[in-house]
Amino acid sequence: MSHQQQQGRDEAWKARRRQAGILAFVAGLVGTLIFFGFFPGLPHVIDSGAIIVSLAVGTLARWACQSRMTKKRNEPM
């Protein structure tokens, strides 16, 4: 395999990793906002604390997704 082909595969993998990270961030963010908005027993108000927690959960989900993808890629087959 030539260096150019390997570089093309690396770029494609990075693009998939970036897209998966974005999707994980959005899923974490929206899921947490839905939890705070509709979970019984909680005040049904989305305040600044809920938004900050949602951003933190989204960031954590993105990090977990991307680190898992990197770990799977680097495992020997």
Backbone atoms as SQL, in Angstrom:
CREATE TABLE atoms (id INTEGER PRIMARY KEY, chain TEXT, resi INTEGER, resn TEXT, atom TEXT, x REAL, y REAL, z REAL);
INSERT INTO atoms VALUES
  (1, 'A', 1, 'MET', 'N', 0.851, -1.167, 0.000),
  (2, 'A', 1, 'MET', 'CA', 0.000, 0.000, 0.000),
  (3, 'A', 1, 'MET', 'C', 0.896, 1.229, 0.000),
  (4, 'A', 2, 'SER', 'N', 0.552, 2.174, -0.806),
  (5, 'A', 2, 'SER', 'CA', 1.372, 3.364, -0.899),
  (6, 'A', 2, 'SER', 'C', 1.068, 4.324, 0.253),
  (7, 'A', 3, 'HIS', 'N', 1.981, 5.225, 0.433),
  (8, 'A', 3, 'HIS', 'CA', 1.849, 6.218, 1.499),
  (9, 'A', 3, 'HIS', 'C', 0.609, 7.085, 1.273),
  (10, 'A', 4, 'GLN', 'N', 0.319, 7.388, 0.016),
  (11, 'A', 4, 'GLN', 'CA', -0.826, 8.232, -0.307),
  (12, 'A', 4, 'GLN', 'C', -2.143, 7.525, 0.029),
  (13, 'A', 5, 'GLN', 'N', -2.229, 6.224, -0.227),
  (14, 'A', 5, 'GLN', 'CA', -3.432, 5.466, 0.112),
  (15, 'A', 5, 'GLN', 'C', -3.631, 5.409, 1.624),
  (16, 'A', 6, 'GLN', 'N', -2.535, 5.191, 2.354),
  (17, 'A', 6, 'GLN', 'CA', -2.613, 5.148, 3.815),
  (18, 'A', 6, 'GLN', 'C', -3.065, 6.504, 4.358),
  (19, 'A', 7, 'GLN', 'N', -2.537, 7.565, 3.789),
  (20, 'A', 7, 'GLN', 'CA', -2.913, 8.898, 4.229),
  (21, 'A', 7, 'GLN', 'C', -4.393, 9.164, 3.942),
  (22, 'A', 8, 'GLY', 'N', -4.890, 8.676, 2.809),
  (23, 'A', 8, 'GLY', 'CA', -6.311, 8.818, 2.480),
  (24, 'A', 8, 'GLY', 'C', -7.199, 8.065, 3.457),
  (25, 'A', 9, 'ARG', 'N', -6.773, 6.865, 3.849),
  (26, 'A', 9, 'ARG', 'CA', -7.531, 6.092, 4.837),
  (27, 'A', 9, 'ARG', 'C', -7.532, 6.785, 6.188),
  (28, 'A', 10, 'ASP', 'N', -6.396, 7.356, 6.566),
  (29, 'A', 10, 'ASP', 'CA', -6.311, 8.083, 7.838),
  (30, 'A', 10, 'ASP', 'C', -7.252, 9.285, 7.845),
  (31, 'A', 11, 'GLU', 'N', -7.299, 10.002, 6.732),
  (32, 'A', 11, 'GLU', 'CA', -8.182, 11.164, 6.650),
  (33, 'A', 11, 'GLU', 'C', -9.647, 10.741, 6.714),
  (34, 'A', 12, 'ALA', 'N', -9.996, 9.646, 6.044),
  (35, 'A', 12, 'ALA', 'CA', -11.373, 9.153, 6.085),
  (36, 'A', 12, 'ALA', 'C', -11.746, 8.715, 7.491),
  (37, 'A', 13, 'TRP', 'N', -10.805, 8.056, 8.184),
  (38, 'A', 13, 'TRP', 'CA', -11.072, 7.624, 9.555),
  (39, 'A', 13, 'TRP', 'C', -11.236, 8.833, 10.483),
  (40, 'A', 14, 'LYS', 'N', -10.407, 9.852, 10.304),
  (41, 'A', 14, 'LYS', 'CA', -10.526, 11.057, 11.123),
  (42, 'A', 14, 'LYS', 'C', -11.863, 11.746, 10.898),
  (43, 'A', 15, 'ALA', 'N', -12.338, 11.748, 9.650),
  (44, 'A', 15, 'ALA', 'CA', -13.633, 12.357, 9.359),
  (45, 'A', 15, 'ALA', 'C', -14.763, 11.575, 10.031),
  (46, 'A', 16, 'ARG', 'N', -14.699, 10.237, 9.982),
  (47, 'A', 16, 'ARG', 'CA', -15.714, 9.415, 10.658),
  (48, 'A', 16, 'ARG', 'C', -15.664, 9.623, 12.165),
  (49, 'A', 17, 'ARG', 'N', -14.458, 9.727, 12.711),
  (50, 'A', 17, 'ARG', 'CA', -14.286, 9.944, 14.154),
  (51, 'A', 17, 'ARG', 'C', -14.866, 11.289, 14.562),
  (52, 'A', 18, 'ARG', 'N', -14.628, 12.318, 13.756),
  (53, 'A', 18, 'ARG', 'CA', -15.149, 13.647, 14.038),
  (54, 'A', 18, 'ARG', 'C', -16.677, 13.655, 13.972),
  (55, 'A', 19, 'GLN', 'N', -17.253, 12.994, 12.956),
  (56, 'A', 19, 'GLN', 'CA', -18.703, 12.928, 12.826),
  (57, 'A', 19, 'GLN', 'C', -19.334, 12.172, 13.989),
  (58, 'A', 20, 'ALA', 'N', -18.703, 11.075, 14.398),
  (59, 'A', 20, 'ALA', 'CA', -19.215, 10.309, 15.537),
  (60, 'A', 20, 'ALA', 'C', -19.138, 11.135, 16.811),
  (61, 'A', 21, 'GLY', 'N', -18.083, 11.920, 16.967),
  (62, 'A', 21, 'GLY', 'CA', -17.955, 12.785, 18.134),
  (63, 'A', 21, 'GLY', 'C', -19.038, 13.847, 18.181),
  (64, 'A', 22, 'ILE', 'N', -19.333, 14.429, 17.037),
  (65, 'A', 22, 'ILE', 'CA', -20.398, 15.434, 16.968),
  (66, 'A', 22, 'ILE', 'C', -21.740, 14.806, 17.308),
  (67, 'A', 23, 'LEU', 'N', -22.010, 13.648, 16.763),
  (68, 'A', 23, 'LEU', 'CA', -23.269, 12.951, 17.035),
  (69, 'A', 23, 'LEU', 'C', -23.386, 12.585, 18.514),
  (70, 'A', 24, 'ALA', 'N', -22.302, 12.119, 19.116),
  (71, 'A', 24, 'ALA', 'CA', -22.316, 11.768, 20.538),
  (72, 'A', 24, 'ALA', 'C', -22.546, 13.012, 21.394),
  (73, 'A', 25, 'PHE', 'N', -21.925, 14.123, 21.035),
  (74, 'A', 25, 'PHE', 'CA', -22.116, 15.366, 21.782),
  (75, 'A', 25, 'PHE', 'C', -23.573, 15.808, 21.737),
  (76, 'A', 26, 'VAL', 'N', -24.147, 15.810, 20.553),
  (77, 'A', 26, 'VAL', 'CA', -25.542, 16.235, 20.401),
  (78, 'A', 26, 'VAL', 'C', -26.481, 15.286, 21.152),
  (79, 'A', 27, 'ALA', 'N', -26.228, 13.989, 21.060),
  (80, 'A', 27, 'ALA', 'CA', -27.074, 13.020, 21.774),
  (81, 'A', 27, 'ALA', 'C', -26.991, 13.217, 23.283),
  (82, 'A', 28, 'GLY', 'N', -25.788, 13.427, 23.809),
  (83, 'A', 28, 'GLY', 'CA', -25.631, 13.672, 25.234),
  (84, 'A', 28, 'GLY', 'C', -26.305, 14.959, 25.673),
  (85, 'A', 29, 'LEU', 'N', -26.140, 16.003, 24.893),
  (86, 'A', 29, 'LEU', 'CA', -26.738, 17.300, 25.196),
  (87, 'A', 29, 'LEU', 'C', -28.256, 17.222, 25.195),
  (88, 'A', 30, 'VAL', 'N', -28.823, 16.703, 24.124),
  (89, 'A', 30, 'VAL', 'CA', -30.280, 16.629, 23.994),
  (90, 'A', 30, 'VAL', 'C', -30.873, 15.659, 25.012),
  (91, 'A', 31, 'GLY', 'N', -30.221, 14.533, 25.213),
  (92, 'A', 31, 'GLY', 'CA', -30.720, 13.561, 26.183),
  (93, 'A', 31, 'GLY', 'C', -30.775, 14.131, 27.591),
  (94, 'A', 32, 'THR', 'N', -29.755, 14.875, 27.966),
  (95, 'A', 32, 'THR', 'CA', -29.743, 15.474, 29.298),
  (96, 'A', 32, 'THR', 'C', -30.788, 16.577, 29.418),
  (97, 'A', 33, 'LEU', 'N', -30.946, 17.394, 28.389),
  (98, 'A', 33, 'LEU', 'CA', -31.984, 18.425, 28.427),
  (99, 'A', 33, 'LEU', 'C', -33.377, 17.804, 28.522),
  (100, 'A', 34, 'ILE', 'N', -33.605, 16.715, 27.809),
  (101, 'A', 34, 'ILE', 'CA', -34.895, 16.027, 27.895),
  (102, 'A', 34, 'ILE', 'C', -35.100, 15.482, 29.300),
  (103, 'A', 35, 'PHE', 'N', -34.042, 14.917, 29.879),
  (104, 'A', 35, 'PHE', 'CA', -34.136, 14.404, 31.240),
  (105, 'A', 35, 'PHE', 'C', -34.543, 15.510, 32.204),
  (106, 'A', 36, 'PHE', 'N', -33.865, 16.654, 32.137),
  (107, 'A', 36, 'PHE', 'CA', -34.191, 17.747, 33.045),
  (108, 'A', 36, 'PHE', 'C', -35.557, 18.359, 32.751),
  (109, 'A', 37, 'GLY', 'N', -35.998, 18.289, 31.526),
  (110, 'A', 37, 'GLY', 'CA', -37.282, 18.888, 31.167),
  (111, 'A', 37, 'GLY', 'C', -38.489, 18.039, 31.507),
  (112, 'A', 38, 'PHE', 'N', -38.350, 16.708, 31.477),
  (113, 'A', 38, 'PHE', 'CA', -39.533, 15.867, 31.586),
  (114, 'A', 38, 'PHE', 'C', -39.498, 14.819, 32.686),
  (115, 'A', 39, 'PHE', 'N', -38.392, 14.676, 33.414),
  (116, 'A', 39, 'PHE', 'CA', -38.335, 13.649, 34.444),
  (117, 'A', 39, 'PHE', 'C', -39.270, 14.007, 35.589),
  (118, 'A', 40, 'PRO', 'N', -40.148, 13.080, 35.998),
  (119, 'A', 40, 'PRO', 'CA', -41.093, 13.382, 37.083),
  (120, 'A', 40, 'PRO', 'C', -40.370, 13.697, 38.391),
  (121, 'A', 41, 'GLY', 'N', -40.876, 14.670, 39.095),
  (122, 'A', 41, 'GLY', 'CA', -40.306, 15.039, 40.381),
  (123, 'A', 41, 'GLY', 'C', -39.320, 16.184, 40.306),
  (124, 'A', 42, 'LEU', 'N', -38.810, 16.480, 39.143),
  (125, 'A', 42, 'LEU', 'CA', -37.908, 17.617, 38.995),
  (126, 'A', 42, 'LEU', 'C', -38.719, 18.828, 38.562),
  (127, 'A', 43, 'PRO', 'N', -38.273, 20.001, 38.926),
  (128, 'A', 43, 'PRO', 'CA', -38.959, 21.184, 38.400),
  (129, 'A', 43, 'PRO', 'C', -38.840, 21.191, 36.875),
  (130, 'A', 44, 'HIS', 'N', -39.911, 21.459, 36.224),
  (131, 'A', 44, 'HIS', 'CA', -39.922, 21.409, 34.755),
  (132, 'A', 44, 'HIS', 'C', -39.455, 22.741, 34.173),
  (133, 'A', 45, 'VAL', 'N', -38.252, 23.089, 34.543),
  (134, 'A', 45, 'VAL', 'CA', -37.670, 24.336, 34.089),
  (135, 'A', 45, 'VAL', 'C', -36.235, 24.047, 33.665),
  (136, 'A', 46, 'ILE', 'N', -35.877, 24.497, 32.498),
  (137, 'A', 46, 'ILE', 'CA', -34.502, 24.375, 32.042),
  (138, 'A', 46, 'ILE', 'C', -33.802, 25.677, 32.435),
  (139, 'A', 47, 'ASP', 'N', -32.965, 25.607, 33.468),
  (140, 'A', 47, 'ASP', 'CA', -32.247, 26.787, 33.932),
  (141, 'A', 47, 'ASP', 'C', -30.791, 26.707, 33.488),
  (142, 'A', 48, 'SER', 'N', -30.009, 27.675, 33.917),
  (143, 'A', 48, 'SER', 'CA', -28.614, 27.720, 33.471),
  (144, 'A', 48, 'SER', 'C', -27.822, 26.521, 33.992),
  (145, 'A', 49, 'GLY', 'N', -28.156, 26.019, 35.176),
  (146, 'A', 49, 'GLY', 'CA', -27.467, 24.839, 35.706),
  (147, 'A', 49, 'GLY', 'C', -27.705, 23.613, 34.840),
  (148, 'A', 50, 'ALA', 'N', -28.939, 23.438, 34.373),
  (149, 'A', 50, 'ALA', 'CA', -29.256, 22.301, 33.510),
  (150, 'A', 50, 'ALA', 'C', -28.530, 22.403, 32.177),
  (151, 'A', 51, 'ILE', 'N', -28.394, 23.605, 31.672),
  (152, 'A', 51, 'ILE', 'CA', -27.682, 23.797, 30.401),
  (153, 'A', 51, 'ILE', 'C', -26.196, 23.486, 30.578),
  (154, 'A', 52, 'ILE', 'N', -25.605, 23.933, 31.688),
  (155, 'A', 52, 'ILE', 'CA', -24.188, 23.661, 31.936),
  (156, 'A', 52, 'ILE', 'C', -23.949, 22.161, 32.096),
  (157, 'A', 53, 'VAL', 'N', -24.832, 21.489, 32.863),
  (158, 'A', 53, 'VAL', 'CA', -24.698, 20.040, 33.035),
  (159, 'A', 53, 'VAL', 'C', -24.869, 19.337, 31.692),
  (160, 'A', 54, 'SER', 'N', -25.796, 19.782, 30.873),
  (161, 'A', 54, 'SER', 'CA', -26.014, 19.178, 29.559),
  (162, 'A', 54, 'SER', 'C', -24.783, 19.337, 28.667),
  (163, 'A', 55, 'LEU', 'N', -24.165, 20.494, 28.702),
  (164, 'A', 55, 'LEU', 'CA', -22.929, 20.694, 27.931),
  (165, 'A', 55, 'LEU', 'C', -21.817, 19.778, 28.431),
  (166, 'A', 56, 'ALA', 'N', -21.732, 19.619, 29.757),
  (167, 'A', 56, 'ALA', 'CA', -20.708, 18.736, 30.322),
  (168, 'A', 56, 'ALA', 'C', -20.957, 17.285, 29.928),
  (169, 'A', 57, 'VAL', 'N', -22.213, 16.849, 29.966),
  (170, 'A', 57, 'VAL', 'CA', -22.539, 15.472, 29.576),
  (171, 'A', 57, 'VAL', 'C', -22.260, 15.270, 28.091),
  (172, 'A', 58, 'GLY', 'N', -22.600, 16.238, 27.267),
  (173, 'A', 58, 'GLY', 'CA', -22.306, 16.140, 25.839),
  (174, 'A', 58, 'GLY', 'C', -20.818, 16.046, 25.563),
  (175, 'A', 59, 'THR', 'N', -20.042, 16.838, 26.275),
  (176, 'A', 59, 'THR', 'CA', -18.584, 16.792, 26.123),
  (177, 'A', 59, 'THR', 'C', -18.029, 15.451, 26.572),
  (178, 'A', 60, 'LEU', 'N', -18.529, 14.939, 27.680),
  (179, 'A', 60, 'LEU', 'CA', -18.098, 13.631, 28.173),
  (180, 'A', 60, 'LEU', 'C', -18.464, 12.524, 27.181),
  (181, 'A', 61, 'ALA', 'N', -19.659, 12.599, 26.607),
  (182, 'A', 61, 'ALA', 'CA', -20.074, 11.602, 25.616),
  (183, 'A', 61, 'ALA', 'C', -19.178, 11.661, 24.376),
  (184, 'A', 62, 'ARG', 'N', -18.829, 12.857, 23.941),
  (185, 'A', 62, 'ARG', 'CA', -17.945, 13.021, 22.779),
  (186, 'A', 62, 'ARG', 'C', -16.568, 12.424, 23.068),
  (187, 'A', 63, 'TRP', 'N', -16.035, 12.736, 24.237),
  (188, 'A', 63, 'TRP', 'CA', -14.722, 12.214, 24.613),
  (189, 'A', 63, 'TRP', 'C', -14.744, 10.686, 24.674),
  (190, 'A', 64, 'ALA', 'N', -15.786, 10.120, 25.305),
  (191, 'A', 64, 'ALA', 'CA', -15.882, 8.665, 25.433),
  (192, 'A', 64, 'ALA', 'C', -15.984, 7.999, 24.062),
  (193, 'A', 65, 'CYS', 'N', -16.784, 8.562, 23.182),
  (194, 'A', 65, 'CYS', 'CA', -16.956, 7.999, 21.836),
  (195, 'A', 65, 'CYS', 'C', -15.641, 8.031, 21.058),
  (196, 'A', 66, 'GLN', 'N', -14.979, 9.169, 21.070),
  (197, 'A', 66, 'GLN', 'CA', -13.745, 9.286, 20.299),
  (198, 'A', 66, 'GLN', 'C', -12.620, 8.446, 20.893),
  (199, 'A', 67, 'SER', 'N', -12.541, 8.355, 22.201),
  (200, 'A', 67, 'SER', 'CA', -11.479, 7.529, 22.788),
  (201, 'A', 67, 'SER', 'C', -11.738, 6.050, 22.523),
  (202, 'A', 68, 'ARG', 'N', -13.001, 5.646, 22.522),
  (203, 'A', 68, 'ARG', 'CA', -13.323, 4.255, 22.216),
  (204, 'A', 68, 'ARG', 'C', -12.984, 3.921, 20.763),
  (205, 'A', 69, 'MET', 'N', -13.288, 4.846, 19.857),
  (206, 'A', 69, 'MET', 'CA', -12.957, 4.610, 18.448),
  (207, 'A', 69, 'MET', 'C', -11.442, 4.505, 18.257),
  (208, 'A', 70, 'THR', 'N', -10.700, 5.354, 18.924),
  (209, 'A', 70, 'THR', 'CA', -9.238, 5.325, 18.821),
  (210, 'A', 70, 'THR', 'C', -8.687, 4.027, 19.394),
  (211, 'A', 71, 'LYS', 'N', -9.227, 3.613, 20.527),
  (212, 'A', 71, 'LYS', 'CA', -8.761, 2.371, 21.161),
  (213, 'A', 71, 'LYS', 'C', -9.051, 1.169, 20.262),
  (214, 'A', 72, 'LYS', 'N', -10.254, 1.124, 19.668),
  (215, 'A', 72, 'LYS', 'CA', -10.584, 0.010, 18.779),
  (216, 'A', 72, 'LYS', 'C', -9.688, -0.013, 17.551),
  (217, 'A', 73, 'ARG', 'N', -9.345, 1.157, 17.048),
  (218, 'A', 73, 'ARG', 'CA', -8.508, 1.214, 15.848),
  (219, 'A', 73, 'ARG', 'C', -7.097, 0.727, 16.148),
  (220, 'A', 74, 'ASN', 'N', -6.599, 1.005, 17.342),
  (221, 'A', 74, 'ASN', 'CA', -5.230, 0.669, 17.678),
  (222, 'A', 74, 'ASN', 'C', -5.076, -0.746, 18.218),
  (223, 'A', 75, 'GLU', 'N', -6.176, -1.488, 18.413),
  (224, 'A', 75, 'GLU', 'CA', -6.079, -2.871, 18.880),
  (225, 'A', 75, 'GLU', 'C', -5.534, -3.751, 17.763),
  (226, 'A', 76, 'PRO', 'N', -4.654, -4.681, 18.110),
  (227, 'A', 76, 'PRO', 'CA', -4.161, -5.607, 17.087),
  (228, 'A', 76, 'PRO', 'C', -5.283, -6.580, 16.673),
  (229, 'A', 77, 'MET', 'N', -5.295, -6.911, 15.406),
  (230, 'A', 77, 'MET', 'CA', -6.353, -7.801, 14.919),
  (231, 'A', 77, 'MET', 'C', -5.930, -9.236, 14.991);
